[in-house]
Amino acid sequence: MPKASDSKNGKQRHNPLHVELTQDDGILRSYQKAKKSRKKTDANSGDEGEGFVDAGMSRKILQMARAQKEELEQEEGENEILESGSTGRFAGFEVDEEQISGSFSDEDDDDYEDYEEFDPDAAVEELEVNPEDDALFQKFLGGPGPAGLESPVNLADKILERIREKESTEAMAKKVQDENARGDGVMLPPKVIEVYVKVGELLSRYRSGKLPKAFKIIPSLRNWQDVLYVTNPEGWSTNAVYEATKLFVSNLKSNQSQTFLEAILLDRFRDDIAENKVLNYHIYRSLKKSLYKPAAFFKGFLFPLAESGRCSLREAVIVGSILSKVSIPALHSAAALLRLSEMEYSGPNSLFIKVLIDKKYALPYKVIDSLVFHFLRFRINDGKALPVIWHQSFLVFAQRYKNDVTDDQREALLEVLKTRIHPKITSEIRRELMTGSERPAPASAMEIDA
C-alpha cells in the first residue's frame, strides 16, 4: 500500500532546488537567515525601546548591586577600625597647640573652650570603696587583697561546695522524715488504704476459692508489711491464714518470712489455743507449711515461743507433733538443738530437744558437747524436782548418742544421775551410758599418734 502523502498547510521554507538554480543566474539566495537575524534584531530593538528586562537578567543585576553594597560597607568598616587604631597608637605623641588650633574650624570653637577649662593640677574627687567589697573582689580575682585574707577561691569550687551542702541537707531531712514515718505510722495513699481495707473484709469471711489479686501482689511490694497490716490480719478467717501462709512463705525471702511468722502466725497460734483450748486444723496446716523454710520457722516461731517463758505444755506438744511429722534438714535441726540447749531451761525446751534428738540425725560433735553441758547444768541438786520430760530427753540422748561422747563426758553424766533420780527412767539412762563406746578420735589426732 503506497505511503500517504503529507499534507502541509503551512508555507514552504524555500522554493524547490531547480527553481532556485534557474533564478538569479544560478546563485542561491539566503534571505531566510537574514530574515531571522533581522527578526531577532527587531525584537531586541523593540525590547530596548520599551525598556523591559527578563527575570534572569534582573536577578543578576540585583546580585551585583548587593555585592557592591557589601564591599562599600566593608571598606567603611575597615576605615573606621584604622582610624580608631591610629588614634590609640599615636595617642602618646605631643602636638603643638598651634597645629591643632589651625585644623579646627570656627564652628568647633565653642566645643574646644570646654576642654580649655580643664585644670590638671585641680583636686580630683576620690571614690570610696567598701573594704569588704574590695576584699571579696580580690578574693575571687586571685589578687593580693588585704593582709590576713585566705588564699584565692575558685568560683567553680565555691559552687560545688554549695551543691554538696545542699545535698547533705536534703539527705539529712530525708533521714529524719523516714524516722518520723516509722515512729508515727504508715504513710500510704488513701486509695491503697481503701482497697486493702476491703481486701481485709473479704479475708475475714474467706472460706475457699481464689484470693483477691490485690492480696497476691503484697509479697512483691517493698513495703509489704505496712500494706499487710492494713488488711487487719487479726480478723482473717483460719482458711485465709492458711492461704496467706502458703503465699508469703513461698514468695518471701527467709528473713522476710521470719517476720511474717513472728508477727502474724505466732500470735494467731497462741490466741487460738488460748480461746479454744485446741488448735484449729487450718492453723495446724499453716504451721506445717511454714516449715517449708526451716530457718524462718525456727527464728520466727520456735525460738520466740521458747524464749518467751509463757509457752504452755499444750502449745509445746502441738509444736512438737509438727516437728516430728515434717522432715527437717539435718543442719537446721542441729542449729536448733544448739540454740535450745543454750537457752534457759524450761519444760517446753526439753520437749523440743527430745523431739529433735529423736529424729536420729548425725549431729556434729559441737552440738553433742553442747547437749552434754546442758544436762550437766543440773548436776547440783537444789531441792527442786525436775519434770519427767527432762528425764525423757536425757534418756533419748543416751540412746541415740551414747557412742559419740567421750569417757570424761560419760563419767560426768553418770554423776548427774546420782543427784537427779527418777524411779523408772534413771536406771535406763545409766544402762545406756554404760553400754556405749568411746567417741572415735579425729583423723588428725590418729595421724599424730601414729
Secondary structure as UniProt FT lines:
FT   HELIX           17..22
FT   HELIX           23..26
FT   HELIX           31..50
FT   HELIX           55..89
FT   TURN            90..92
FT   HELIX           97..103
FT   HELIX           106..108
FT   HELIX           109..116
FT   TURN            120..121
FT   HELIX           131..141
FT   TURN            147..148
FT   HELIX           155..184
FT   HELIX           190..204
FT   HELIX           213..216
FT   HELIX           218..220
FT   TURN            222..223
FT   HELIX           224..230
FT   HELIX           233..235
FT   HELIX           238..251
FT   HELIX           254..260
FT   HELIX           261..265
FT   HELIX           266..276
FT   HELIX           281..290
FT   TURN            291..292
FT   HELIX           294..297
FT   HELIX           298..302
FT   HELIX           303..307
FT   HELIX           313..325
FT   HELIX           330..342
FT   HELIX           347..357
FT   TURN            358..359
FT   HELIX           365..376
FT   TURN            377..378
FT   HELIX           388..401
FT   TURN            402..403
FT   HELIX           407..419
FT   TURN            423..425
FT   HELIX           426..434
FT   HELIX           443..449
//
